[in-house]
Amino acid sequence: QEIYTVMTFGHPRFSSDAEYELIRLCYKPGVSIVGGAQKLFSYFIKNYSPSSIVTYTDLAKFNGNVYLSLGFKLVNGDNVKPNYIWFNPVTGKTLSRYQCQKHKLLEAGLGEYGSTEDDIMRNTGHLKIYDAGQLKFLYT
């Protein structure tokens, strides 16, 4: 058997205003299943009876229409600001902003007290790259 569509749920990672978070919705590349997301979402609603579900969409990749079709509402004024990563052009490796929190950089001996995260990372040859931001949706 092969998996064509997956929808995962869990405890909200970034928000305390929902019981669950729809963490991931994935489709096998090149495969289109009409009503697939609706069937998976309906199964979750029927079997878990959630009071509320939060989810996010990456604006660089998606517009969030699938969540609107599932009954989610766009949380106006609560759109998540663009995020960023740090990229090292010499090694080709990226680091998340969580990996580069100032206290972690100082603990690793990469900076001095009074330096900012940006100062430390730029001094180590990293480039700061922003994404397009996210939209937040809520189902109740």
Disulfide bonds with the S-S distance in Angstrom:
none
